[in-house]
Amino acid sequence: TSINIYCFTSGCCGNEILAILGPLYDSERWGINFVSSPERADVIMVSGTITEKMKPILEDLYNS
């Protein structure tokens, strides 16, 4: 089985998460797939600083 992850980054930690996609870690070998649409995701990973202004955006993302 595999898990599909949609990543929402708001600044910091984005580069570290993108490194997982590279050949060094080969996340797909372990069944971890990053998807470009929240509708296709099993998990929404939120990284970085989240402010009150971002709340409606994240709620829309979660509800999609």
C-alpha positions as a LaTeX table, in Angstrom:
\begin{tabular}{lrrr}
\hline
Residue & $x$ (\AA) & $y$ (\AA) & $z$ (\AA) \\
\hline
Thr1 & 0.00 & 0.00 & 0.00 \\
Ser2 & 1.04 & 3.61 & $-0.41$ \\
Ile3 & 0.17 & 6.99 & 1.03 \\
Asn4 & $-0.40$ & 10.18 & $-0.98$ \\
Ile5 & 0.76 & 13.43 & 0.63 \\
Tyr6 & $-0.09$ & 16.99 & $-0.35$ \\
Cys7 & 2.44 & 19.42 & 1.08 \\
Phe8 & 1.49 & 22.99 & 2.01 \\
Thr9 & 4.62 & 24.99 & 2.85 \\
Ser10 & 4.62 & 28.56 & 4.00 \\
Gly11 & 8.29 & 29.39 & 3.87 \\
Cys12 & 10.61 & 27.41 & 6.09 \\
Cys13 & 11.15 & 23.67 & 5.80 \\
Gly14 & 10.05 & 23.60 & 2.15 \\
Asn15 & 13.52 & 22.74 & 0.90 \\
Glu16 & 13.88 & 19.90 & 3.37 \\
Ile17 & 10.57 & 18.43 & 2.28 \\
Leu18 & 11.54 & 18.73 & $-1.39$ \\
Ala19 & 14.75 & 16.83 & $-0.63$ \\
Ile20 & 12.64 & 13.78 & 0.20 \\
Leu21 & 11.55 & 13.70 & $-3.43$ \\
Gly22 & 15.11 & 13.24 & $-4.67$ \\
Pro23 & 16.94 & 10.02 & $-5.44$ \\
Leu24 & 18.84 & 10.01 & $-2.13$ \\
Tyr25 & 15.73 & 9.16 & $-0.11$ \\
Asp26 & 13.58 & 7.62 & $-2.88$ \\
Ser27 & 10.32 & 8.05 & $-0.97$ \\
Glu28 & 8.30 & 6.24 & $-3.63$ \\
Arg29 & 10.20 & 3.05 & $-2.84$ \\
Trp30 & 8.66 & 3.20 & 0.63 \\
Gly31 & 5.17 & 3.93 & $-0.71$ \\
Ile32 & 5.23 & 7.66 & $-0.02$ \\
Asn33 & 3.92 & 9.67 & $-2.96$ \\
Phe34 & 3.66 & 13.44 & $-3.10$ \\
Val35 & 0.67 & 14.67 & $-5.10$ \\
Ser36 & $-0.04$ & 18.08 & $-6.61$ \\
Ser37 & $-3.72$ & 18.20 & $-5.68$ \\
Pro38 & $-5.30$ & 18.02 & $-2.21$ \\
Glu39 & $-8.20$ & 16.05 & $-3.70$ \\
Arg40 & $-5.83$ & 13.14 & $-4.42$ \\
Ala41 & $-4.15$ & 13.27 & $-1.00$ \\
Asp42 & $-4.56$ & 10.98 & 1.98 \\
Val43 & $-2.57$ & 13.41 & 4.14 \\
Ile44 & $-2.15$ & 17.18 & 4.05 \\
Met45 & 1.24 & 18.08 & 5.51 \\
Val46 & 1.49 & 21.70 & 6.70 \\
Ser47 & 4.93 & 23.12 & 7.41 \\
Gly48 & 6.21 & 26.54 & 8.28 \\
Thr49 & 4.67 & 29.38 & 10.20 \\
Ile50 & 0.90 & 29.53 & 9.97 \\
Thr51 & $-0.79$ & 32.85 & 10.72 \\
Glu52 & $-4.40$ & 33.77 & 11.41 \\
Lys53 & $-4.68$ & 35.16 & 7.86 \\
Met54 & $-3.90$ & 31.72 & 6.45 \\
Lys55 & $-6.76$ & 30.06 & 8.32 \\
Pro56 & $-9.36$ & 30.46 & 5.51 \\
Ile57 & $-6.89$ & 29.15 & 2.93 \\
Leu58 & $-6.11$ & 26.06 & 4.99 \\
Glu59 & $-9.79$ & 25.46 & 5.73 \\
Asp60 & $-10.58$ & 25.57 & 2.00 \\
Leu61 & $-7.66$ & 23.24 & 1.34 \\
Tyr62 & $-8.87$ & 20.80 & 3.98 \\
Asn63 & $-12.46$ & 20.86 & 2.73 \\
Ser64 & $-11.53$ & 20.28 & $-0.92$ \\
\hline
\end{tabular}
